[in-house]
């Protein structure tokens, strides 16, 4: 059986999930549903408006960034950000852009779609992330590095930031799985020029679908706003709106349908904005529980260092773990552990999407991908299992015991 074939509980056609990756659509589900129903009954607008704007400001403050732009989902956040970097001249077509080899496809696809070349950079088993050691040999051959902060973890991002500054390499972050994690006194997502976030069901904060781009750069913020909605100026701050109209000689009437930049329609809805505002005050409570669960899982893996490549989190101030990754030292143990989780009814997945260079789309458009032996190893012998704030102590202990008992 190959690494990503379906494992099923004997005697059942598709397996019985007892511990899913996420139990609810959002935290405190009943309370949130009632609040959403009340909002729907009272509002006269569901297209992007005040709720989305309020959530952007609140999220920027929580993330300790100057600006935040909400979009329809995390994948759109990546696409809009890459387009904005092209539109502002920070990237150009045919540039080589470094990517984490262990990542999600829609981190890579915008790079290809917009005429650039992804350069896969291998990761470390101790962090699931690209380290400065892995990145440094590539710095002279790339214009930018799009780091993925995997599952709440990071490598030495402070050193990576310093290297990128020294070598004039643009650093951006996909922080969709690491909201709330802290390294070297800095929230992940705040090391680069900009960062992206996802609020899909099961993430640290759920708006059902939703995404965000954060930055401290005002020019980039303005460009993100225009790209989110057709390339027009109507959502810009008044001074920026006036400046762009004056620069292009656009009168107020024609400005209603004047389009300045290559863009998309990536607007969120007021439903997502409302849910973000309702869920954000609960975020800290969920992060505390995720961190508590992770410490128990991590301790269980440390008891079996003979069996697993254990995570090194000594450089991190806080681990807001998205899901718990396990990389087995031996292939046979991986198969037995995987089946043990399935037999126990625990929902499991490959670690993100595994080695991105092994996916058909990547090999189609990058015929000679860079070798990434660590990511390939994780692809073959890694999985992750649930860590979310609604796990019970009994469920956490049961999964810890599965780790301890695997042989």
C-alpha angles and dihedrals in degrees: 000000000000123000096261102037115120116267116205135192108253112257096021125091098224106004131260116261112213098162109035125194087253128009100199139032089237138359114281088013102189093048091048093048091053092048091049092050090051090049093050091051094049105039126087094196133057101166117090110302144114097345092054091046092050091049091050091055094044093047093048089053093048091048091045093237129129097230140026129183119197121215137175098273144340094271090055088050090060093046095047092047094051090047090050091052089052093046092051093047096246089118129025135194115282092026115141112238122194116225135185107259089218102060147104121284096241089062088063103033097068089054090055095039092053095050103261131120121243116220111202114219121197124243139217125255089221094062107011084230141101110267128204087255091060095039102047098073089056099048097093091053102048135066096203141011119217102198121200113210096212122219095330096313136106140182122228096318093166090060091042090053091050093049092049091051092048093050097038093244116152111238122205129165138219101210097168092123100035109057107154099015115131132204126178090354092304129108113242106254092046101080097080139048091270141354138204131223136191127213096186118142110287096028123114089273122022128207089161088249123008145118141195139204118205129194142148092218113103096199091052091046091056091048092049090053092053095044091051091063116036096291094283127133104231096107096047121109109268096255093049091045092053092047095053092047092049092048092054098035095242118160121218095257096049090043089074088074103021116126119200108173143029102272150148140224101258098146120147123219130247087249090065091043092051092048090050091053091047095047100041096077088055094051097094092053091053092046092052091053094046090051092048092050092047092054090056093047092046092050090052092053090048088059088059105042086142088066106033141042098239126215120252108217099158090112093055125089092198134009112205090187116205096192132342115261122207124189114189121214093218129044093223092054089050091056092048094046092047091051091046091057092047092048089051091052096247114149111232138179140187111271099278101306096324120230104000092206090066095061118104095237091053094050090047094057100026102040095179105040123187115264111256105180097173093049089046090053091049088048090056101039107023136094139160132221134197126298113167136138095257097062113119123227088249092054092049091049092048091055091046089054091051087057093047096047101045112116 
